[in-house]
Amino acid sequence: MEGTMIQRLLLRTSRILLFLAFIIVVPVGATAQVWTVIAFDPKGDGRDPSLADAAQLSYRYDKQQDFLWFRVSLYAKPNEESFGVNIVVDTGAEVAAKMSWWGANKDFKFDKLVTAWVTRGNAGYQGTIGVGDAAGAKIKQFNNLLQNNLQICVEGDSILIGMKRTDLTDKMKMNLIAAVGSDQQWNDDIPNTRSVTLDLSAPRPVRGLREIDVSRNNFRFPSDYRTLAGNQPPLIVKKGHGRETLILVPGVYSGKGVFDAFITRNESLHTFYVVTPAGLNGTAARPLPSETTSYGEFSWTRRLERDILDLIDREKLHRPILVAHGFPGSLAAEELGAQHPDALGGIIEIASMPVQFFPSPKDPSRKTPATPDERVETLNEGWAEKWFKYVTPETWESNNYPAEMFANDPGRAEQVRQQVEAAPLPVKIRYLSEFMASDHSSALVNLSVPLLALRPGFNEQLLADPASSWYKASFQQSWDAFSKNPRIQLMTILNARVLILDDQPKLADDAIATFVEHLQEARRKQN
């Protein structure tokens, strides 16, 4: 699910217990598990690093009870004894009834303010609790409209605030931000700029669903799932009987049989070894690493590299050409080319995405690229812990690769899309997360092994569609930064989608054949 994300479901509570001076803590079992995510926030952007640092904002609306919950997740567990949360809301009131927020997001104007600046006592949370308006906020009466009408609880790394929707507004649509800190001071906003729109009357989307289920753990396989033993190789199939050896590695968006027609067309020219990364296309996955293992360890990608090196050693292959269709094979190929250049005769990457832009969390404008360490930290503590761990299968599929990306033939495209989604969710998450954490810029700039990158050209109509405009940036333009390396040859195959070998077989075969001939000629000159 590359590209983007957020969520919801229904929350049932028995009743709201009102107290004059405190709010009772809601039992964990009374809270819902499925939430709609509406905002993310980078780590470390708060005023005081010792106070709450917002990571994610989500909500849940119980239409039957007309009850609205907000869930503010932090980068560390909250101080359950003392904390502060605000939900800052623009309900659409007249400008005169609004005021500017005083936190980091100063451009946001609000007319309603939900406040929970609390400490925990024997009977529950107490402090400044309730709903106010801008007029009350101006005179520091932050709950001048309603007092002690909130349900408040802490679950893991998150603070939950619940209320009757009509206590906040009589409307179903609103703009809002959230803020966290202590019971005494503000510390961090989410989002930092602009606001998020919450439309409680909107239908559940088919594409772009953003639901997480905090009862899930996508970093573990089901108890009955059988993994591939550590001493076993992945599925490797040998085909063809030609002179040149090609190792073919399908990827997470290849589907089954991505190389089949290519092999049939070229079986007299090449000997092929098809290495299926563990867990893809119906094969057993490797055991998942410990949840404390950084994605910067690239555990599964490194294992795939060893599987390829073991194959080369076991079959006594002399400098084979490694052909990868997207990641994780592309990552393995680039790393092997950098670390073991003598093991490969060449690399062919088909419809792969090299280093993708990842904004630095230290730059609010999101224009500065993240450093390799920042990529890994953001993945580990943000995307992985707050999103991928809990993302629902429906949300994943609704945000993942659409059928139009795969092939010109709609039937074939949908077939491959279904094959891609058939992989277990933990497998898809693991490979994607290691890809997101990777930055092979240096490896590609300095690569000494000849590399041919076949880029899908798609078509003008598809690239003009805003929903698929990212194809150009990810599959085509991301390669341009490495065009100055004379060892890297870039070729765009027009009117071909990700399954380039099927959409334009002659163009693709000719490009590969020419590349192989050049490698053979170079070897002859060396000898």
LUMMARMI-924263 format. One record per residue (C-alpha): x, y, z; residue in three letters; residue number from 0. Coordinates in nm, 2 decimals. Example, Ala and Ser with C-alpha at 12.3 -4.5 7.8 and 13.67 -1.06 7.14 Angstrom:
% LUMMARMI-924263
ATOM      px      py      pz   aa    i
ATOM    1.23   -0.45    0.78  ala    0
ATOM    1.37   -0.11    0.71  ser    1
//
This chain:
% LUMMARMI-924263
ATOM      px      py      pz   aa    i
ATOM    0.00    0.00    0.00  met    0
ATOM    0.23    0.26   -0.11  glu    1
ATOM    0.13    0.55   -0.18  gly    2
ATOM   -0.12    0.69    0.12  thr    3
ATOM   -0.37    0.63    0.43  met    4
ATOM   -0.66    0.68    0.75  ile    5
ATOM   -1.00    0.52    0.95  gln    6
ATOM   -1.33    0.42    1.16  arg    7
ATOM   -1.60    0.16    1.28  leu    8
ATOM   -1.84    0.19    1.57  leu    9
ATOM   -1.80    0.25    1.94  leu   10
ATOM   -2.05    0.13    2.20  arg   11
ATOM   -2.06    0.27    2.55  thr   12
ATOM   -2.31    0.19    2.81  ser   13
ATOM   -2.36    0.55    2.94  arg   14
ATOM   -2.19    0.87    3.03  ile   15
ATOM   -2.11    0.91    3.39  leu   16
ATOM   -2.12    1.28    3.49  leu   17
ATOM   -1.95    1.41    3.80  phe   18
ATOM   -1.92    1.77    3.92  leu   19
ATOM   -1.55    1.77    3.97  ala   20
ATOM   -1.41    1.47    3.79  phe   21
ATOM   -1.46    1.23    3.50  ile   22
ATOM   -1.43    0.86    3.58  ile   23
ATOM   -1.18    0.65    3.38  val   24
ATOM   -1.35    0.44    3.11  val   25
ATOM   -1.26    0.06    3.14  pro   26
ATOM   -1.05   -0.06    2.86  val   27
ATOM   -1.31   -0.32    2.75  gly   28
ATOM   -1.56   -0.04    2.69  ala   29
ATOM   -1.37    0.12    2.42  thr   30
ATOM   -1.38    0.04    2.05  ala   31
ATOM   -1.10   -0.11    1.85  gln   32
ATOM   -1.14    0.03    1.50  val   33
ATOM   -1.06    0.39    1.43  trp   34
ATOM   -1.04    0.62    1.12  thr   35
ATOM   -0.70    0.80    1.11  val   36
ATOM   -0.72    1.16    1.00  ile   37
ATOM   -0.38    1.30    1.07  ala   38
ATOM   -0.01    1.21    1.13  phe   39
ATOM    0.25    1.43    1.30  asp   40
ATOM    0.63    1.40    1.29  pro   41
ATOM    0.83    1.31    1.60  lys   42
ATOM    1.01    1.57    1.80  gly   43
ATOM    0.83    1.88    1.68  asp   44
ATOM    0.69    1.97    2.03  gly   45
ATOM    0.80    2.26    2.23  arg   46
ATOM    0.92    2.05    2.53  asp   47
ATOM    1.07    1.70    2.45  pro   48
ATOM    0.97    1.59    2.81  ser   49
ATOM    0.60    1.64    2.74  leu   50
ATOM    0.35    1.46    2.52  ala   51
ATOM    0.45    1.44    2.15  asp   52
ATOM    0.15    1.38    1.91  ala   53
ATOM    0.19    1.11    1.65  ala   54
ATOM   -0.15    1.03    1.51  gln   55
ATOM   -0.51    1.16    1.53  leu   56
ATOM   -0.81    0.93    1.47  ser   57
ATOM   -1.18    0.92    1.55  tyr   58
ATOM   -1.47    0.69    1.58  arg   59
ATOM   -1.84    0.78    1.56  tyr   60
ATOM   -2.13    0.58    1.70  asp   61
ATOM   -2.42    0.69    1.48  lys   62
ATOM   -2.68    0.51    1.69  gln   63
ATOM   -2.57    0.67    2.01  gln   64
ATOM   -2.46    0.99    1.83  asp   65
ATOM   -2.14    0.97    2.03  phe   66
ATOM   -1.80    1.08    1.90  leu   67
ATOM   -1.46    0.96    2.02  trp   68
ATOM   -1.11    1.11    1.94  phe   69
ATOM   -0.79    0.91    1.98  arg   70
ATOM   -0.46    1.10    2.01  val   71
ATOM   -0.16    0.86    1.98  ser   72
ATOM    0.17    0.97    2.11  leu   73
ATOM    0.53    0.87    2.04  tyr   74
ATOM    0.57    0.75    2.40  ala   75
ATOM    0.32    0.63    2.65  lys   76
ATOM    0.14    0.92    2.81  pro   77
ATOM    0.18    1.02    3.17  asn   78
ATOM   -0.14    0.87    3.30  glu   79
ATOM   -0.13    1.08    3.61  glu   80
ATOM   -0.13    1.42    3.44  ser   81
ATOM   -0.18    1.53    3.08  phe   82
ATOM   -0.36    1.78    2.86  gly   83
ATOM   -0.56    1.73    2.54  val   84
ATOM   -0.75    1.98    2.33  asn   85
ATOM   -0.98    1.92    2.03  ile   86
ATOM   -0.99    2.25    1.85  val   87
ATOM   -1.29    2.28    1.62  val   88
ATOM   -1.42    2.51    1.35  asp   89
ATOM   -1.79    2.42    1.32  thr   90
ATOM   -1.85    2.67    1.04  gly   91
ATOM   -1.96    2.96    1.26  ala   92
ATOM   -1.93    3.32    1.16  glu   93
ATOM   -1.59    3.48    1.16  val   94
ATOM   -1.67    3.70    1.45  ala   95
ATOM   -1.74    3.40    1.66  ala   96
ATOM   -1.39    3.26    1.61  lys   97
ATOM   -1.04    3.32    1.74  met   98
ATOM   -0.69    3.20    1.64  ser   99
ATOM   -0.54    2.90    1.80  trp  100
ATOM   -0.25    2.98    2.03  trp  101
ATOM   -0.04    2.67    1.96  gly  102
ATOM    0.20    2.61    1.67  ala  103
ATOM   -0.09    2.60    1.42  asn  104
ATOM   -0.17    2.97    1.47  lys  105
ATOM   -0.34    3.02    1.13  asp  106
ATOM   -0.63    2.79    1.24  phe  107
ATOM   -0.94    2.97    1.37  lys  108
ATOM   -1.19    2.79    1.60  phe  109
ATOM   -1.52    2.85    1.76  asp  110
ATOM   -1.54    2.54    1.98  lys  111
ATOM   -1.28    2.40    2.21  leu  112
ATOM   -1.28    2.06    2.38  val  113
ATOM   -1.05    2.06    2.69  thr  114
ATOM   -0.92    1.78    2.91  ala  115
ATOM   -0.63    1.93    3.12  trp  116
ATOM   -0.64    1.67    3.40  val  117
ATOM   -0.47    1.49    3.68  thr  118
ATOM   -0.58    1.16    3.81  arg  119
ATOM   -0.74    1.13    4.16  gly  120
ATOM   -0.89    0.84    4.35  asn  121
ATOM   -1.22    0.87    4.17  ala  122
ATOM   -1.09    0.95    3.82  gly  123
ATOM   -0.96    1.24    3.62  tyr  124
ATOM   -1.03    1.59    3.74  gln  125
ATOM   -0.93    1.93    3.63  gly  126
ATOM   -1.04    2.16    3.34  thr  127
ATOM   -1.28    1.93    3.15  ile  128
ATOM   -1.55    2.02    2.91  gly  129
ATOM   -1.65    2.22    2.60  val  130
ATOM   -1.61    2.60    2.55  gly  131
ATOM   -1.64    2.85    2.28  asp  132
ATOM   -1.40    3.12    2.15  ala  133
ATOM   -1.56    3.38    2.38  ala  134
ATOM   -1.48    3.16    2.68  gly  135
ATOM   -1.13    3.09    2.56  ala  136
ATOM   -1.06    3.46    2.53  lys  137
ATOM   -1.12    3.50    2.90  ile  138
ATOM   -0.96    3.17    2.99  lys  139
ATOM   -1.29    3.00    3.07  gln  140
ATOM   -1.21    2.70    2.85  phe  141
ATOM   -1.52    2.50    2.95  asn  142
ATOM   -1.77    2.78    2.98  asn  143
ATOM   -2.04    2.59    2.78  leu  144
ATOM   -2.03    2.24    2.93  leu  145
ATOM   -1.83    2.10    3.22  gln  146
ATOM   -1.73    1.74    3.30  asn  147
ATOM   -1.92    1.60    3.00  asn  148
ATOM   -1.63    1.40    2.86  leu  149
ATOM   -1.52    1.04    2.88  gln  150
ATOM   -1.15    1.01    2.92  ile  151
ATOM   -0.92    0.71    2.92  cys  152
ATOM   -0.56    0.61    2.84  val  153
ATOM   -0.49    0.30    2.63  glu  154
ATOM   -0.13    0.21    2.56  gly  155
ATOM    0.03    0.51    2.38  asp  156
ATOM   -0.31    0.69    2.32  ser  157
ATOM   -0.54    0.92    2.50  ile  158
ATOM   -0.91    0.88    2.42  leu  159
ATOM   -1.17    1.16    2.46  ile  160
ATOM   -1.54    1.09    2.40  gly  161
ATOM   -1.85    1.31    2.40  met  162
ATOM   -2.20    1.34    2.27  lys  163
ATOM   -2.17    1.50    1.92  arg  164
ATOM   -2.44    1.75    2.01  thr  165
ATOM   -2.23    1.87    2.30  asp  166
ATOM   -1.98    1.99    2.04  leu  167
ATOM   -2.20    2.09    1.74  thr  168
ATOM   -2.53    2.03    1.58  asp  169
ATOM   -2.35    1.98    1.25  lys  170
ATOM   -2.21    1.66    1.09  met  171
ATOM   -1.91    1.83    0.92  lys  172
ATOM   -1.63    2.03    1.09  met  173
ATOM   -1.27    2.12    1.06  asn  174
ATOM   -1.03    2.05    1.35  leu  175
ATOM   -0.69    2.01    1.49  ile  176
ATOM   -0.58    1.85    1.82  ala  177
ATOM   -0.32    1.95    2.08  ala  178
ATOM   -0.14    1.77    2.36  val  179
ATOM    0.07    1.87    2.65  gly  180
ATOM    0.06    1.86    3.03  ser  181
ATOM   -0.23    1.97    3.25  asp  182
ATOM   -0.05    2.31    3.27  gln  183
ATOM    0.08    2.38    2.92  gln  184
ATOM    0.05    2.32    2.55  trp  185
ATOM    0.32    2.13    2.38  asn  186
ATOM    0.23    2.00    2.03  asp  187
ATOM   -0.03    2.03    1.76  asp  188
ATOM   -0.16    1.77    1.51  ile  189
ATOM   -0.16    1.87    1.23  pro  190
ATOM    0.10    2.15    1.24  asn  191
ATOM   -0.05    2.34    0.95  thr  192
ATOM   -0.40    2.36    0.81  arg  193
ATOM   -0.66    2.13    0.95  ser  194
ATOM   -0.84    1.81    0.89  val  195
ATOM   -1.20    1.79    0.78  thr  196
ATOM   -1.43    1.55    0.96  leu  197
ATOM   -1.75    1.46    0.78  asp  198
ATOM   -1.96    1.22    0.99  leu  199
ATOM   -2.23    1.19    0.72  ser  200
ATOM   -1.99    1.09    0.44  ala  201
ATOM   -2.02    0.73    0.31  pro  202
ATOM   -1.75    0.48    0.39  arg  203
ATOM   -1.50    0.52    0.09  pro  204
ATOM   -1.41    0.24   -0.14  val  205
ATOM   -1.07    0.38   -0.22  arg  206
ATOM   -0.86    0.56    0.04  gly  207
ATOM   -1.00    0.39    0.35  leu  208
ATOM   -0.80    0.48    0.66  arg  209
ATOM   -0.90    0.24    0.93  glu  210
ATOM   -0.68    0.08    1.19  ile  211
ATOM   -0.79   -0.20    1.43  asp  212
ATOM   -0.58   -0.16    1.75  val  213
ATOM   -0.67   -0.52    1.85  ser  214
ATOM   -0.46   -0.64    1.55  arg  215
ATOM   -0.09   -0.71    1.53  asn  216
ATOM    0.03   -0.73    1.17  asn  217
ATOM    0.38   -0.80    1.29  phe  218
ATOM    0.29   -1.16    1.38  arg  219
ATOM    0.16   -1.45    1.17  phe  220
ATOM   -0.15   -1.64    1.28  pro  221
ATOM   -0.06   -1.92    1.51  ser  222
ATOM   -0.13   -2.19    1.25  asp  223
ATOM    0.09   -2.02    0.98  tyr  224
ATOM    0.39   -2.24    0.88  arg  225
ATOM    0.70   -2.04    0.80  thr  226
ATOM    1.00   -2.14    0.58  leu  227
ATOM    1.27   -2.30    0.79  ala  228
ATOM    1.59   -2.10    0.83  gly  229
ATOM    1.80   -2.35    0.65  asn  230
ATOM    1.57   -2.39    0.35  gln  231
ATOM    1.60   -2.19    0.03  pro  232
ATOM    1.30   -2.02   -0.12  pro  233
ATOM    1.12   -2.16   -0.42  leu  234
ATOM    1.37   -2.18   -0.71  ile  235
ATOM    1.27   -2.31   -1.05  val  236
ATOM    1.52   -2.37   -1.33  lys  237
ATOM    1.40   -2.33   -1.69  lys  238
ATOM    1.55   -2.28   -2.04  gly  239
ATOM    1.88   -2.42   -2.19  his  240
ATOM    2.06   -2.12   -2.34  gly  241
ATOM    2.41   -2.00   -2.29  arg  242
ATOM    2.35   -1.69   -2.08  glu  243
ATOM    2.23   -1.73   -1.72  thr  244
ATOM    1.96   -1.51   -1.59  leu  245
ATOM    1.83   -1.51   -1.23  ile  246
ATOM    1.47   -1.38   -1.23  leu  247
ATOM    1.32   -1.24   -0.91  val  248
ATOM    0.95   -1.15   -0.91  pro  249
ATOM    0.84   -0.88   -0.66  gly  250
ATOM    0.55   -0.77   -0.44  val  251
ATOM    0.36   -0.62   -0.74  tyr  252
ATOM    0.45   -0.89   -0.99  ser  253
ATOM    0.18   -1.15   -0.94  gly  254
ATOM    0.23   -1.51   -1.06  lys  255
ATOM    0.39   -1.58   -1.39  gly  256
ATOM    0.53   -1.24   -1.45  val  257
ATOM    0.83   -1.40   -1.63  phe  258
ATOM    0.65   -1.70   -1.79  asp  259
ATOM    0.59   -1.56   -2.14  ala  260
ATOM    0.94   -1.40   -2.14  phe  261
ATOM    1.09   -1.74   -2.06  ile  262
ATOM    0.89   -1.91   -2.33  thr  263
ATOM    1.01   -1.66   -2.59  arg  264
ATOM    1.37   -1.69   -2.48  asn  265
ATOM    1.43   -2.04   -2.35  glu  266
ATOM    1.67   -2.13   -2.62  ser  267
ATOM    1.88   -1.82   -2.56  leu  268
ATOM    1.91   -1.83   -2.18  his  269
ATOM    1.91   -2.05   -1.88  thr  270
ATOM    1.67   -1.91   -1.62  phe  271
ATOM    1.65   -1.95   -1.24  tyr  272
ATOM    1.33   -1.80   -1.10  val  273
ATOM    1.38   -1.71   -0.74  val  274
ATOM    1.05   -1.63   -0.56  thr  275
ATOM    1.11   -1.42   -0.25  pro  276
ATOM    0.98   -1.61    0.05  ala  277
ATOM    0.61   -1.53    0.12  gly  278
ATOM    0.51   -1.42   -0.23  leu  279
ATOM    0.29   -1.60   -0.48  asn  280
ATOM    0.17   -1.86   -0.24  gly  281
ATOM    0.51   -1.96   -0.10  thr  282
ATOM    0.59   -1.98    0.27  ala  283
ATOM    0.74   -1.67    0.43  ala  284
ATOM    1.05   -1.65    0.65  arg  285
ATOM    0.98   -1.61    1.03  pro  286
ATOM    0.91   -1.24    1.11  leu  287
ATOM    1.18   -1.06    1.30  pro  288
ATOM    1.13   -0.96    1.66  ser  289
ATOM    0.91   -0.65    1.69  glu  290
ATOM    1.21   -0.47    1.84  thr  291
ATOM    1.42   -0.53    1.52  thr  292
ATOM    1.47   -0.21    1.33  ser  293
ATOM    1.36   -0.20    0.97  tyr  294
ATOM    1.70   -0.06    0.90  gly  295
ATOM    1.83   -0.41    0.95  glu  296
ATOM    1.65   -0.51    0.63  phe  297
ATOM    1.62   -0.86    0.76  ser  298
ATOM    1.42   -1.01    0.48  trp  299
ATOM    1.60   -0.82    0.20  thr  300
ATOM    1.94   -0.93    0.34  arg  301
ATOM    1.81   -1.29    0.35  arg  302
ATOM    1.70   -1.27   -0.01  leu  303
ATOM    2.05   -1.15   -0.10  glu  304
ATOM    2.20   -1.45    0.07  arg  305
ATOM    1.95   -1.68   -0.11  asp  306
ATOM    2.08   -1.54   -0.44  ile  307
ATOM    2.44   -1.57   -0.35  leu  308
ATOM    2.38   -1.92   -0.22  asp  309
ATOM    2.22   -2.01   -0.55  leu  310
ATOM    2.52   -1.87   -0.75  ile  311
ATOM    2.76   -2.07   -0.53  asp  312
ATOM    2.55   -2.39   -0.53  arg  313
ATOM    2.50   -2.40   -0.91  glu  314
ATOM    2.85   -2.26   -0.98  lys  315
ATOM    2.71   -1.98   -1.19  leu  316
ATOM    2.96   -1.74   -1.34  his  317
ATOM    2.85   -1.38   -1.32  arg  318
ATOM    2.48   -1.43   -1.40  pro  319
ATOM    2.26   -1.14   -1.49  ile  320
ATOM    2.01   -1.06   -1.21  leu  321
ATOM    1.67   -0.95   -1.34  val  322
ATOM    1.43   -0.80   -1.07  ala  323
ATOM    1.07   -0.70   -1.12  his  324
ATOM    1.03   -0.44   -0.85  gly  325
ATOM    1.12   -0.48   -0.49  phe  326
ATOM    1.24   -0.67   -0.29  pro  327
ATOM    1.45   -0.81   -0.58  gly  328
ATOM    1.55   -0.46   -0.69  ser  329
ATOM    1.69   -0.38   -0.34  leu  330
ATOM    1.87   -0.71   -0.33  ala  331
ATOM    2.02   -0.65   -0.68  ala  332
ATOM    2.14   -0.30   -0.59  glu  333
ATOM    2.30   -0.42   -0.27  glu  334
ATOM    2.47   -0.72   -0.43  leu  335
ATOM    2.59   -0.49   -0.71  gly  336
ATOM    2.74   -0.26   -0.45  ala  337
ATOM    2.88   -0.52   -0.20  gln  338
ATOM    2.95   -0.82   -0.43  his  339
ATOM    3.01   -0.67   -0.78  pro  340
ATOM    3.22   -0.97   -0.89  asp  341
ATOM    2.92   -1.20   -0.83  ala  342
ATOM    2.70   -1.04   -1.10  leu  343
ATOM    2.75   -0.99   -1.47  gly  344
ATOM    2.48   -0.73   -1.49  gly  345
ATOM    2.15   -0.61   -1.34  ile  346
ATOM    1.82   -0.56   -1.52  ile  347
ATOM    1.54   -0.38   -1.32  glu  348
ATOM    1.19   -0.40   -1.47  ile  349
ATOM    0.93   -0.15   -1.35  ala  350
ATOM    1.12   -0.09   -1.02  ser  351
ATOM    1.11    0.22   -0.81  met  352
ATOM    1.45    0.33   -0.69  pro  353
ATOM    1.49    0.57   -0.40  val  354
ATOM    1.16    0.74   -0.32  gln  355
ATOM    1.14    1.08   -0.18  phe  356
ATOM    1.09    1.08    0.20  phe  357
ATOM    1.06    1.42    0.37  pro  358
ATOM    1.27    1.51    0.66  ser  359
ATOM    1.07    1.53    0.98  pro  360
ATOM    1.28    1.84    1.08  lys  361
ATOM    1.16    2.04    0.78  asp  362
ATOM    0.80    2.16    0.83  pro  363
ATOM    0.78    2.24    0.46  ser  364
ATOM    0.84    1.88    0.38  arg  365
ATOM    1.08    1.97    0.09  lys  366
ATOM    1.41    1.85    0.24  thr  367
ATOM    1.49    1.48    0.18  pro  368
ATOM    1.52    1.27    0.49  ala  369
ATOM    1.86    1.13    0.58  thr  370
ATOM    1.89    0.75    0.58  pro  371
ATOM    1.88    0.75    0.96  asp  372
ATOM    1.57    0.97    0.96  glu  373
ATOM    1.40    0.74    0.71  arg  374
ATOM    1.46    0.44    0.93  val  375
ATOM    1.35    0.62    1.25  glu  376
ATOM    1.03    0.75    1.09  thr  377
ATOM    0.95    0.41    0.96  leu  378
ATOM    1.02    0.24    1.30  asn  379
ATOM    0.85    0.48    1.53  glu  380
ATOM    0.59    0.63    1.30  gly  381
ATOM    0.46    0.43    1.01  trp  382
ATOM    0.53    0.09    1.16  ala  383
ATOM    0.41    0.14    1.52  glu  384
ATOM    0.12    0.37    1.45  lys  385
ATOM   -0.01    0.25    1.12  trp  386
ATOM    0.12   -0.08    0.97  phe  387
ATOM    0.09   -0.27    1.30  lys  388
ATOM   -0.29   -0.21    1.31  tyr  389
ATOM   -0.40   -0.14    0.95  val  390
ATOM   -0.69   -0.35    0.85  thr  391
ATOM   -0.69   -0.57    0.54  pro  392
ATOM   -0.96   -0.36    0.38  glu  393
ATOM   -0.77   -0.04    0.43  thr  394
ATOM   -0.45   -0.19    0.29  trp  395
ATOM   -0.63   -0.31   -0.02  glu  396
ATOM   -0.82    0.01   -0.08  ser  397
ATOM   -0.49    0.20   -0.07  asn  398
ATOM   -0.27   -0.05   -0.25  asn  399
ATOM   -0.19   -0.08   -0.62  tyr  400
ATOM   -0.50   -0.04   -0.84  pro  401
ATOM   -0.56   -0.28   -1.13  ala  402
ATOM   -0.49    0.00   -1.39  glu  403
ATOM   -0.12    0.00   -1.28  met  404
ATOM   -0.05   -0.35   -1.38  phe  405
ATOM   -0.14   -0.42   -1.75  ala  406
ATOM   -0.31   -0.27   -2.06  asn  407
ATOM   -0.54   -0.57   -2.06  asp  408
ATOM   -0.80   -0.50   -1.79  pro  409
ATOM   -0.87   -0.87   -1.73  gly  410
ATOM   -0.50   -0.95   -1.69  arg  411
ATOM   -0.46   -0.64   -1.47  ala  412
ATOM   -0.73   -0.74   -1.23  glu  413
ATOM   -0.60   -1.10   -1.21  gln  414
ATOM   -0.26   -0.98   -1.11  val  415
ATOM   -0.40   -0.74   -0.86  arg  416
ATOM   -0.59   -1.02   -0.69  gln  417
ATOM   -0.27   -1.24   -0.69  gln  418
ATOM   -0.07   -0.95   -0.53  val  419
ATOM   -0.33   -0.91   -0.26  glu  420
ATOM   -0.34   -1.28   -0.19  ala  421
ATOM   -0.01   -1.26    0.00  ala  422
ATOM   -0.05   -1.25    0.38  pro  423
ATOM   -0.07   -0.89    0.51  leu  424
ATOM    0.23   -0.93    0.74  pro  425
ATOM    0.44   -1.03    0.43  val  426
ATOM    0.33   -0.73    0.23  lys  427
ATOM    0.39   -0.50    0.52  ile  428
ATOM    0.74   -0.64    0.59  arg  429
ATOM    0.86   -0.60    0.23  tyr  430
ATOM    0.71   -0.26    0.18  leu  431
ATOM    0.85   -0.13    0.51  ser  432
ATOM    1.20   -0.24    0.43  glu  433
ATOM    1.16   -0.08    0.09  phe  434
ATOM    1.04    0.25    0.25  met  435
ATOM    1.34    0.24    0.49  ala  436
ATOM    1.59    0.19    0.22  ser  437
ATOM    1.80    0.46    0.05  asp  438
ATOM    2.03    0.32   -0.22  his  439
ATOM    2.12    0.67   -0.36  ser  440
ATOM    2.49    0.62   -0.28  ser  441
ATOM    2.49    0.26   -0.41  ala  442
ATOM    2.33    0.36   -0.74  leu  443
ATOM    2.55    0.67   -0.79  val  444
ATOM    2.86    0.46   -0.75  asn  445
ATOM    2.74    0.13   -0.90  leu  446
ATOM    3.01   -0.04   -1.11  ser  447
ATOM    2.79   -0.33   -1.23  val  448
ATOM    2.61   -0.25   -1.56  pro  449
ATOM    2.24   -0.19   -1.50  leu  450
ATOM    1.95   -0.16   -1.74  leu  451
ATOM    1.63    0.00   -1.60  ala  452
ATOM    1.32   -0.06   -1.80  leu  453
ATOM    1.06    0.20   -1.70  arg  454
ATOM    0.69    0.16   -1.78  pro  455
ATOM    0.58    0.45   -2.00  gly  456
ATOM    0.21    0.40   -1.93  phe  457
ATOM    0.01    0.64   -2.15  asn  458
ATOM   -0.07    1.01   -2.15  glu  459
ATOM   -0.43    0.96   -2.04  gln  460
ATOM   -0.34    0.75   -1.74  leu  461
ATOM   -0.06    0.98   -1.63  leu  462
ATOM   -0.30    1.28   -1.66  ala  463
ATOM   -0.54    1.12   -1.41  asp  464
ATOM   -0.46    1.27   -1.06  pro  465
ATOM   -0.52    0.93   -0.91  ala  466
ATOM   -0.24    0.78   -1.10  ser  467
ATOM   -0.01    1.08   -1.15  ser  468
ATOM    0.24    0.93   -0.89  trp  469
ATOM    0.33    0.66   -1.15  tyr  470
ATOM    0.55    0.91   -1.34  lys  471
ATOM    0.73    1.03   -1.02  ala  472
ATOM    0.78    0.68   -0.88  ser  473
ATOM    0.86    0.47   -1.19  phe  474
ATOM    1.02    0.72   -1.42  gln  475
ATOM    1.15    1.04   -1.27  gln  476
ATOM    1.30    0.88   -0.96  ser  477
ATOM    1.56    0.72   -1.20  trp  478
ATOM    1.67    1.05   -1.34  asp  479
ATOM    1.90    1.13   -1.05  ala  480
ATOM    2.12    0.83   -1.15  phe  481
ATOM    2.14    0.89   -1.52  ser  482
ATOM    2.48    1.04   -1.49  lys  483
ATOM    2.63    0.70   -1.39  asn  484
ATOM    2.76    0.56   -1.72  pro  485
ATOM    2.69    0.21   -1.60  arg  486
ATOM    2.32    0.28   -1.57  ile  487
ATOM    2.11    0.27   -1.88  gln  488
ATOM    1.75    0.40   -1.86  leu  489
ATOM    1.49    0.30   -2.12  met  490
ATOM    1.12    0.39   -2.10  thr  491
ATOM    0.89    0.15   -2.28  ile  492
ATOM    0.59    0.34   -2.41  leu  493
ATOM    0.24    0.22   -2.38  asn  494
ATOM    0.35   -0.04   -2.12  ala  495
ATOM    0.24   -0.06   -1.76  arg  496
ATOM    0.41   -0.25   -1.48  val  497
ATOM    0.39   -0.58   -1.66  leu  498
ATOM    0.62   -0.45   -1.93  ile  499
ATOM    0.72   -0.80   -2.05  leu  500
ATOM    0.36   -0.87   -2.13  asp  501
ATOM    0.24   -0.53   -2.26  asp  502
ATOM    0.53   -0.47   -2.50  gln  503
ATOM    0.71   -0.81   -2.54  pro  504
ATOM    0.91   -0.72   -2.85  lys  505
ATOM    1.04   -0.39   -2.72  leu  506
ATOM    1.13   -0.54   -2.39  ala  507
ATOM    1.29   -0.85   -2.54  asp  508
ATOM    1.49   -0.64   -2.78  asp  509
ATOM    1.61   -0.40   -2.50  ala  510
ATOM    1.72   -0.70   -2.29  ile  511
ATOM    1.88   -0.88   -2.58  ala  512
ATOM    2.08   -0.56   -2.67  thr  513
ATOM    2.19   -0.52   -2.31  phe  514
ATOM    2.30   -0.89   -2.28  val  515
ATOM    2.49   -0.86   -2.61  glu  516
ATOM    2.68   -0.56   -2.48  his  517
ATOM    2.78   -0.75   -2.17  leu  518
ATOM    2.90   -1.04   -2.38  gln  519
ATOM    3.10   -0.81   -2.60  glu  520
ATOM    3.26   -0.65   -2.30  ala  521
ATOM    3.35   -0.99   -2.16  arg  522
ATOM    3.51   -1.09   -2.49  arg  523
ATOM    3.72   -0.77   -2.49  lys  524
ATOM    3.84   -0.84   -2.13  gln  525
ATOM    3.94   -1.19   -2.22  asn  526
//
